Amino acid sequence: MDSPNQAARSAEKELARMRTQFVERVTAENLTQLLEALVTDNVLNELEKERIQEMNQTRADKARDIIDTVKKKGEKACRIMISHLRTIDPTVSCQLGLSSGPSVRLGKKKKYF
């Protein structure tokens, strides 16, 4: 079984690995849904969401900013994002080769980050 440190590296590495293809494949609509889901689970706050939406002119820039912001928040944030991406866009998730790693509990209002 992986140690927590190995799991952390795994989730963060997975986001890093898929970054380029995610940027190329994700739709604007799915980015919006992903942002909302990340706010709901307190991975991002409203100000971070607004910054990502307002400071990035293109869909690709928004996608990059989301991944970069979530990666900075650590392993659990990365796992939550991956889980949401699997739910929001299973086709792109499959194309990105996202593993079905340990699940996280979603929808809680408790702040972890």
N, C-alpha and C positions, 0 to 999 in steps of 0.2 A: 504494500500500500504506500502511496506517495505521502511524504511529509507535507505539512502546510506550506513550507517554503517551496517545495517542488511544485505543488499545485498552483502557487502564486506565479511562479515563473511560467508554468504551463499556460495559464489563462492570458497572461500578459504577452507571452510569445505568440500565442494563437492570434491575438489581435494584431500584433506587429506583422506576422506572416501574411495575414489576409488583407492588410491595409490597402495595397494597390488595387487588388481586384474588387474589394468592397467599394472603393471610390469609383471605379469604372462601372460597376453593375447596379448599385443601389439607386432606387428612384427617389425623386423629391418627396413624393407622397409617403414612402416608407421611412425616409429620414424624419419627416414630421411626426409620424407615429412613434418612431424610436425615441425621439426627443421627449415626447409626452410620457412614454412609458418610463424613461429614465428619471423624469421629474417625479412621477407617481411613486417610484421606489426610492426617492431621495438620493439617487446617484448624482443627479444634477439638481441645482436649485433654479428657481425662475429666472434669476439674473444671469446665470450661466446659459440657460436656454435662449434667453433673449439676445445675449451677446453672440452666441453661435449663429442665430438667425439673422441678426442685423449686420454683423461685421464681415460676413462671408457672402460675396456676390453670387457665386456659382454653387450649384449642387455639389460639385466635386470638392470645393473648398469647405463646405459645411460637413461633408462626410469625413474629410481629413480632420477637421477640428473636433468632431464628436469623438473619433477614435483617440486622438491625442489627449483630449481632456479626460476621457474615461481611463485611459492607461495610467495617467498620473495619480488616479485615485486608488490604484491597487488591484489586487487579485479579485476581491469580492465584486467590485464594480465591473471588472472585466467579465466575470462570469455572468453577472446580471445582464450586461449588454448582449453577450452571446446568446443567452437564453431568450431575451426579447427578440433578437434578430431571427432566431429559429422560428419563433411564433409568428412574427410579422411577415417574414419573407422566407418560407421554407425552401423555395426554389433557389434563391441566391445563397442561402445557407449551405445547401447541398453543393452548389457550384464552388463555394469557397472551401469546401471540405471541413466544415466545422464539426469537431468531434462532439459527441454527446457525453460531455464530462459531467461531473457532479452537478445536480440541480441546486438551485437556491430558492428560497421562499420569496415569492414576489407579492407585491401588493400591500406590504406592511407600511405603516406610516412612521415606524421607528427610524430614526436617522442613524445611519451607520458610518457616514463619511464626513 
